[in-house]
């Protein structure tokens, strides 16, 4: 899992944010290093110095977004030493709430979701070794550790299906935001609506685990 001292700052962070926004709009092939450097107020030499070139910067931007969607949310969810079905359900509810806000919250830049979707459209997928090891495997390990506090018998495939169920619902609310807002008759994802979404996803997850409903927030 990413360490605190791995957090990009200064010129490196400016390049990641500028590149992420441009990659989201134009894709990897359609974005030049000159455009990135100009947008970041930097120079092309810094791109090669920090990232080894445009492709390295592309994956740094993708990983940056995934860390904010996943890793940073996982770190904040803990369990007491003596966990009960209710405390595990509450921890899962908190994890879902954090993931929803990190995906759809009003402070989340639009390019985050656009970049991840562009990553799929361009056929690049999410198979980069850094993502697999530092984000996706770490995410599975932490999720498995939570649910196995009360369901130790679950196999890896069973845990993965539960995790995928949660992720699939998050993707729906992100990717089909205009459809959801139109059908619910609201203008935007506000705090109350996101709280309802999180509670719904969390309850579906805990019920599949035969756990009590998590403590409600935002309703």
C-alpha positions as CSV (number, residue, x, y, z in Angstrom):
1,X,0.0,0.0,0.0
2,X,1.2,3.5,-0.7
3,X,3.2,5.2,2.0
4,X,2.6,8.8,3.1
5,X,6.0,9.9,1.7
6,X,4.9,8.6,-1.7
7,X,2.3,11.3,-2.0
8,X,3.1,13.6,-4.9
9,X,3.7,17.3,-4.2
10,X,4.8,20.4,-5.9
11,X,5.8,20.2,-9.6
12,X,5.1,16.4,-9.6
13,X,1.5,16.9,-8.4
14,X,0.9,19.8,-10.8
15,X,2.0,17.6,-13.7
16,X,-0.2,14.7,-12.6
17,X,-3.3,16.9,-12.3
18,X,-2.7,18.7,-15.5
19,X,-2.0,15.5,-17.4
20,X,-4.9,13.7,-15.8
21,X,-7.3,16.4,-17.0
22,X,-5.9,16.4,-20.6
23,X,-5.7,12.6,-20.8
24,X,-9.3,12.4,-19.7
25,X,-10.3,14.7,-22.6
26,X,-8.0,13.6,-25.3
27,X,-6.6,10.1,-24.4
28,X,-3.0,9.1,-24.2
29,X,-2.3,9.3,-27.9
30,X,-4.1,12.6,-28.3
31,X,-2.2,14.5,-25.5
32,X,1.2,16.0,-26.1
33,X,3.9,16.5,-23.5
34,X,4.0,20.2,-24.6
35,X,0.3,20.6,-23.8
36,X,0.8,19.0,-20.4
37,X,3.8,21.1,-19.5
38,X,2.1,24.3,-20.6
39,X,-1.0,23.5,-18.5
40,X,1.1,22.6,-15.5
41,X,3.3,25.7,-15.8
42,X,6.3,23.4,-16.1
43,X,8.5,22.1,-18.8
44,X,8.9,18.9,-20.8
45,X,12.1,18.0,-19.0
46,X,10.3,17.7,-15.7
47,X,8.0,15.1,-17.3
48,X,10.9,12.9,-18.2
49,X,12.7,13.6,-14.9
50,X,9.8,12.5,-12.7
51,X,7.9,10.0,-14.9
52,X,10.3,8.9,-17.6
53,X,8.0,10.2,-20.3
54,X,4.3,10.6,-21.3
55,X,3.3,7.0,-20.7
56,X,4.8,7.0,-17.2
57,X,2.9,10.2,-16.4
58,X,-0.3,8.7,-17.8
59,X,-0.1,5.7,-15.4
60,X,0.9,8.0,-12.5
61,X,-2.3,10.0,-13.2
62,X,-4.5,6.9,-13.3
63,X,-2.9,5.5,-10.1
64,X,-3.3,8.9,-8.4
65,X,-7.1,8.8,-9.1
66,X,-7.4,5.2,-8.0
67,X,-5.6,5.9,-4.8
68,X,-8.1,8.6,-4.0
69,X,-11.0,6.4,-4.9
70,X,-9.8,3.3,-3.1
71,X,-6.6,3.4,-1.0
72,X,-7.3,6.6,0.9
73,X,-10.8,5.4,1.8
74,X,-9.6,2.0,3.0
75,X,-7.0,3.5,5.4
76,X,-9.7,5.3,7.4
77,X,-11.8,2.3,8.2
78,X,-10.7,0.3,11.3
79,X,-12.2,-2.4,13.6
80,X,-11.9,-2.8,17.3
81,X,-9.9,-5.8,18.5
82,X,-13.0,-7.6,19.6
83,X,-15.2,-7.2,16.5
84,X,-18.9,-8.1,16.5
85,X,-21.2,-8.6,13.6
86,X,-22.6,-5.1,14.2
87,X,-19.1,-3.4,14.3
88,X,-18.1,-5.2,11.1
89,X,-21.4,-4.1,9.5
90,X,-20.8,-0.6,10.6
91,X,-17.2,-0.7,9.3
92,X,-18.4,-1.9,5.9
93,X,-21.0,0.8,5.9
94,X,-18.4,3.4,6.6
95,X,-16.2,2.0,3.8
96,X,-19.0,2.2,1.3
97,X,-19.9,5.8,2.4
98,X,-16.3,6.9,1.9
99,X,-16.1,5.2,-1.5
100,X,-19.4,6.9,-2.6
101,X,-18.1,10.3,-1.6
102,X,-14.7,9.7,-3.2
103,X,-16.5,8.7,-6.4
104,X,-19.5,11.1,-6.7
105,X,-18.9,13.7,-4.0
106,X,-19.3,17.4,-5.0
107,X,-15.6,18.1,-4.4
108,X,-14.4,15.3,-6.7
109,X,-13.0,16.8,-10.0
110,X,-14.9,15.6,-13.1
111,X,-11.8,14.5,-14.8
112,X,-11.2,11.7,-12.2
113,X,-14.2,9.7,-13.5
114,X,-13.5,10.7,-17.1
115,X,-9.9,9.5,-17.0
116,X,-10.9,6.1,-15.6
117,X,-13.5,5.7,-18.2
118,X,-11.1,6.8,-21.0
119,X,-8.7,4.2,-19.7
120,X,-11.3,1.6,-20.6
121,X,-12.4,3.1,-23.9
122,X,-8.8,3.3,-25.1
123,X,-8.4,-0.4,-24.4
124,X,-5.6,0.2,-21.8
125,X,-7.6,-1.4,-19.0
126,X,-6.3,-1.5,-15.5
127,X,-3.6,-4.2,-15.8
128,X,-0.6,-2.0,-15.0
129,X,1.5,-3.8,-12.4
130,X,1.5,-0.8,-10.1
131,X,-2.3,-0.7,-10.0
132,X,-2.6,-4.5,-9.6
133,X,-0.3,-4.6,-6.6
134,X,-0.6,-1.3,-5.0
135,X,-4.3,-0.7,-5.4
136,X,-6.4,-3.7,-6.5
137,X,-4.7,-6.5,-4.5
138,X,-4.3,-4.2,-1.5
139,X,-8.0,-3.3,-1.8
140,X,-9.0,-7.0,-1.9
141,X,-6.8,-7.9,1.1
142,X,-8.2,-5.1,3.3
143,X,-11.8,-5.9,2.3
144,X,-11.2,-9.6,2.9
145,X,-9.7,-8.9,6.4
146,X,-12.9,-7.0,7.3
147,X,-15.5,-9.6,6.2
148,X,-13.4,-12.5,7.6
149,X,-13.5,-11.1,11.1
150,X,-17.0,-12.6,11.2
151,X,-17.1,-14.9,8.1
152,X,-13.7,-16.6,8.3
153,X,-14.9,-19.5,6.1
154,X,-15.3,-17.4,3.0
155,X,-13.0,-18.4,0.1
156,X,-11.1,-15.8,-2.0
157,X,-13.6,-16.2,-4.9
158,X,-16.5,-15.6,-2.6
159,X,-14.9,-12.5,-1.1
160,X,-14.1,-11.2,-4.6
161,X,-17.7,-11.6,-5.7
162,X,-18.8,-9.5,-2.7
163,X,-16.2,-6.9,-3.5
164,X,-17.2,-6.8,-7.2
165,X,-20.9,-6.4,-6.2
166,X,-20.0,-3.3,-4.2
167,X,-17.8,-1.9,-7.0
168,X,-20.3,-2.6,-9.7
169,X,-22.9,-0.4,-7.9
170,X,-20.4,2.4,-7.4
171,X,-19.6,2.3,-11.1
172,X,-23.2,2.5,-12.0
173,X,-23.8,5.7,-10.0
174,X,-20.7,7.3,-11.4
175,X,-21.0,6.3,-15.1
176,X,-24.7,6.8,-15.4
177,X,-25.0,9.9,-13.2
178,X,-27.2,11.9,-15.7
179,X,-29.6,9.0,-16.0
180,X,-29.8,8.5,-12.2
181,X,-30.4,12.3,-11.6
182,X,-33.0,12.5,-14.3
183,X,-34.9,9.5,-13.1
184,X,-34.8,10.6,-9.4
185,X,-35.8,14.1,-10.4
186,X,-32.9,15.9,-8.8
187,X,-30.3,18.3,-10.2
188,X,-27.1,16.9,-8.6
189,X,-25.6,14.4,-6.2
190,X,-25.9,16.3,-2.9
191,X,-24.9,15.1,0.5
192,X,-28.4,13.7,1.3
193,X,-28.7,11.7,-1.9
194,X,-25.2,10.3,-1.6
195,X,-26.0,9.3,1.9
196,X,-29.0,7.4,0.7
197,X,-27.0,5.7,-2.0
198,X,-24.3,4.7,0.4
199,X,-26.8,3.3,2.8
200,X,-28.5,1.3,0.1
201,X,-25.2,-0.2,-1.2
202,X,-24.0,-1.0,2.3
203,X,-27.3,-2.7,3.3
204,X,-27.2,-4.9,0.2
205,X,-23.6,-5.9,1.1
206,X,-24.2,-6.7,4.7
207,X,-27.3,-8.6,4.0
208,X,-25.4,-10.9,1.6
209,X,-23.1,-11.6,4.5
210,X,-26.0,-12.2,6.9
211,X,-24.9,-9.3,9.0
212,X,-27.1,-6.7,10.7
213,X,-27.8,-3.5,8.8
214,X,-25.0,-0.9,9.4
215,X,-25.8,2.2,11.4
216,X,-27.6,4.6,9.1
217,X,-26.0,7.9,8.1
218,X,-27.6,10.6,6.0
219,X,-31.2,9.4,6.2
